[in-house]
């Protein structure tokens, strides 16, 4: 897909800056994150002991902290400096954290330097997907993997209406009252982006809500049993 200048300028990389603490706290108590996306992503990542892992859009560091405890050597990046400050407080002083817009080159990362790249619920914030994926292909080792979780296009269509096949910007208002801008796109566009960058899809996961959610958040549980909110990919180099 070709992006116009207006499209590539569409999302401000620092849109979380003003209320990073509040948004991070919201994601730590949000069942969609804690009891749905997070366990599914962690299962798809698998064993990370001894691996060099790049956590792209690491946010406040919840996944990075988990992977560190599981034996991974972590490097994190995020476009929001306030989010990186929260991550620093969580993971300590010895973990490399980089202020990085995903649409810009990862100049600090050497080629073939990571066994695993992870990106949890942030692919829909990237403006230049082609450049980003090319960079992830470059920094990943030949036998490495790239795990992505993102909005499920079917859920976007259900919530937003319009055309399922639209690739366009959308603004969601979170429970905190914050307006957050993201991309919606059909599955075909996402998978073609992966293909064009030289990736193969090893696995696709449409997560089911955890059993715990059936008790703690039965309405959300029932909703997610009918339609997935997120979709996960495990990519490998072609």
PyMOL commands that set and color helices and strands:
alter all, ss='L'
color gray80, all
select helices_A, chain A and resi 5-8+17-29+31-45+62-69+81-91+123-125+129-139+153-160+187-196+211-216+218-226
alter helices_A, ss='H'
color red, helices_A
select strands_A, chain A and resi 52-56+73-78+96-99+114-120+140-151+168-173+179-184+199-205+230-237
alter strands_A, ss='S'
color yellow, strands_A
deselect
rebuild
show_as cartoon
